Each structure stands twice: as C-alpha cells, then as structure tokens.
Amino acid sequence: MKDNYDFSQGKRGAVQPIPSNQTKLTILIDNDLLEWFGEQVDEAGGGDYLTLINEALRDYVEKSKHQDNKKEIKSA
C-alpha cells in the first residue's frame, strides 16, 4: 500500500454510468424477498439479483396487461 495517492485526476460520481433506459432508485424490500432472489442467483452460479428483480417485475406487468386486455374483451 502506498503512503500517498494522487486523486487530482479523479472524478466524482458513479463509477459506471446509468443506462438511459433505467433510473437509479432506492427502495425498501422485505428481507425474505431479497434472500430469495439472492438464493436464485447463487443457484444459477452467479449473476445479479437486481436483474432478477427487474425481470420479475416486468413479468408481473406483462401478465397484468394481458389480464386487463381479457377484461376489456369480455366487457365489450
């Protein structure tokens, strides 16, 4: 380990830029849900639990849209 480090060329902010189609968000999530997603990542041999949560939310939204479409067809 060095005695001194030169941060004169350092930049503040996120190390990785956020993709334009995503928003940085802080949420509270129940521990048991977070543990479950973490277990899924471990069982798959690695990955990102945030991606799994995003996929689960997207699946839920798509199924909800499908259900809403069925309701509209039945009521017509």
Stockholm file with secondary structure:
# STOCKHOLM 1.0

chainA/1-76         MKDNYDFSQGKRGAVQPIPSNQTKLTILIDNDLLEWFGEQVDEAGGGDYLTLINEALRDYVEKSKHQDNKKEIKSA
#=GR chainA/1-76 SS CCSCCCCTTCCCSCSSCCCTTCCCCCCCCCHHHHHHHHHHHHHTTSCCHHHHHHHHHHHHHHHHHHHHHHHHHHHC
#=GC SS_cons        CCSCCCCTTCCCSCSSCCCTTCCCCCCCCCHHHHHHHHHHHHHTTSCCHHHHHHHHHHHHHHHHHHHHHHHHHHHC
//
